[in-house]
Amino acid sequence: MFTRITSLIVKEFLQVFRDPRMKFVIFVSPVVQVLIFGYAATMDITNVPTAVYDLDNTKESRDIIRDFSYSKYFDIQNYLQKEEDIDYVMDRARIKAVIKFNRGFAQDLTGNNTAHMQIIVDGTDSNAAQIILSYSGTIIANYNAKALKERTEIFLKRKNVYPVVDLRDREWFNENLYSKNFYLPGVIAMIVTLMSLILTSMAIVREKEIGTMEQLIVSPIKPIELIMGKITPFGIIAIVQMVMIAVVGVLWFKIPCRGSIPLLFGATLVYLLTSLGIGLFISTISSTQQEAMMSVFLFYFPAILLSGFAYPVANMPGWIQVITTLNPLKYYLVILRSIFLKGVGFLVLWDELLVLLVMGAAVIILSAFRFRKSLG
Amino acid sequence: MNLGRTKAIFKKEFIQIWRDPRSLALAFAIPMLLLVLFGYALSLDIDNIPMAVWNQDGSQTSIRFLDNFKLSKYFNIIGYYDNYPAMEHLIDKGTAMIAMVIPKHFSKYIQSNGVAPLQVIIDGSDSNTAQIVLGYVNSIVSSYNQKFMKDALAVNSITNSTPVDLRSRIWFNQDLDSKLFIVPGLIAIIMMIIAALLTSLTIAREWERGTMEQLISTPVRNVELIIGKFAPYFVIGFIDLVISVLTGILLFGVPLRGSPVLLFITSGIFLTGALMLGIYISVAAKSQLMACQMAILTSFLPTFMLSGFTYEIFNMPKWVQYVTYLVPARYFIVILRGIYLKGVGMEALWPNILAMLIFSFIAVRLAIMKFKKKVA
């Protein structure tokens, strides 16, 4: 039995790697992807392209502009001369925010009145706009706190009026709020899932499409051996990819790996049961590779989008959250992020692992059953 | 070029698509699925943040301070605790996003004009969410502080004492509805995915099945073959476009402020480029598995990650920003958002339209050249 499985595994490897470009696709491209996407995948909003339209042009208005440009959040790129320029730069999406001061700003401020200023934000990207608004609000709140403190001190003739509540915040797990620490484990899940799904489903359907499946069936190999021989090589490839991406993440991007490495491997193996099983299942319901590929994406898109990779699950409507409990990728992602960032172990993660194990076993058994029927 | 022969290839390809109704159904199901997911399920807006509280003080002042959090829609106090381990566990499990500790003598500090240290612990795993949460906490605390100082000033009969009043105006998407931002961008994603998935396999399939040789031996010319292969998929892609536009307007209420004619013309240019890129891949790959991998690497992943759809381009490091210039969807997304939300036309969008024309032209040239070389 073992020799039959091994020979099938060898055949599968030979077939995949016969095209030398495939070596590049499988072993080099994940590293390239991580290197580029690791830099690109960030939801942090910094260096917002900003323009200034300062009609007041006084020390006070320039002070506030300086507060904006000293924060890493705003990148002041140009000073506008006319009102119409605002439309021009905003329409062309070159500038996301315009800070505007009217004449008399400094006069109001020094005269102990309320001075008005304006920020115009491109709301196209609602998320970025919200963050930009909150940044500008904070900058002005800090400025006000300082100014108010000075005024209070003068009026109360007392020195050192302190803020009443002093906020001391601490961020756990990802102290400097680097979003790459959050997204890189997700990139592992994304690449491993896609590769294992595509390779498994297309490789099996290919045999059907070009007619070599009949030859396999008439050979003495048993269905269960055929299944093992078909999914093992792709499982091995997926594990190798996972290791490569994790190594790049830890060495190059310096993401912490605080948890146990054996647990990482164990969890990936358990997860691969599900993802290879789904690949196998798709192969039993497809008759052409085109169909298999499209079916993979029909599963892959919702799996990625509803996993919490880019869009937090907690923000989704209730009934969608119920659906996400069926999403294996969601559990794998929780496990990956917990192992890398939180360093928690089996005791915290056992329920996620159990769910994955049950799902994996169910999917594999179901697909194996269907696979045997589709052979018969 | 002979119109009759082109039509014959077109018909053959169409029959082949028609015979694989599942693939055809998926070509419409995947865009619909993406639209529904993005329209209903995914949101980056953050509210109802689960918060754990340890009130060591318990005084009236501290309870009133907490009311500020209770009353804001952003926080949801999930419980009160009296030790660190309990709160640590909640954050480890992800049940609480933020833990707040109000120190002993909180009210005494405040009444004696001292500074009361307030401790908050935030789960920083998701740095983007953490930053927004921190911003909310900051603004609640600073408005509490300011109210205190203003009250002190009011005692001395000085009212109206906010130094700077920041008025923000949001253009193009006043309600900061993330749907208005996502749906137009999604059209580019859908076009690219469908085009690449469908055409990348079409010629590779002929190679793999050995029918390419038959096609070559017929009098049909290269250009006729490519156009005959291209046209049916252009029709499918265009139907997808119309579906997406209609769903966006009718179901999600995304306003189409600019010219629909310009929208369809620019989409046609983009679709042509994307389909031709798929055909180029298909000719170069020769096997369907390879074609599928190449399509994912060159079209799906860059479009999803580097086009500005998921992640803002201005946030990326400079060298990644240069890489994004090679991603055609980058230009198309600016055009789509410009036409939809800003209602601008040629005068603002011509550089992007020009870039897309160049991309499509190169893709057409490449496909035809590669084809000539392979066949000869």
Interface residues (C-beta under 8 A of the other chain):
Chain A: V16 D19 R21 M22 V25 S29 Q33 I36 F37 Y39 A40 A41 T42 M43 D44 I45 T46 N47 V48 P49 I64 D75 M90 D91 R92 A93 K96 L109 N112 N113 T114 A115 H116 M117 Q118 I119 I120 V121 D122 G123 T124 D125 S126 N127 A128 A129 Q130 I131 L133 S134 Y135 S136 G137 T138 I140 A141 N142 Y143 N144 A145 A147 L148 K149 R151 T152 F155 L156 V161 Y162 P163 V164 V165 D166 L167 R168 D169 R170 E171 W172 F173 N174 E175 L177 Y178 S179 N181 F182 L194 I198 L199 M202 A203 R206 E209 I210 S286 T288 Q289 Q290 E291 M293 M294 S295 F297 L298 F301 P302 L305 L306 A310 Y311 P312 A314 N315 M316 P317 I320 V334 R337 L341 K342 V344 V348
Chain B: D20 R22 S23 L26 A27 A29 I30 L33 L34 L37 F38 Y40 A41 L42 S43 L44 D45 I46 N48 P50 F65 I91 D92 K93 G94 M97 I110 N113 G114 V115 A116 P117 L118 Q119 V120 I121 I122 D123 G124 S125 D126 S127 N128 T129 A130 Q131 I132 L134 G135 Y136 V137 N138 S139 V141 S142 S143 Y144 N145 Q146 F148 M149 K150 A152 L153 N156 I158 N160 S161 T162 P163 V164 D165 L166 R167 S168 R169 I170 W171 F172 N173 Q174 L176 D177 S178 L180 F181 I193 L197 L198 L201 R205 E208 R209 K286 S287 Q288 L289 M290 C292 Q293 M294 I296 L297 L301 M305 L306 T310 Y311 E312 F314 N315 M316 P317 V320 V323 V334 R337 G338 L341 K342 V344 A348
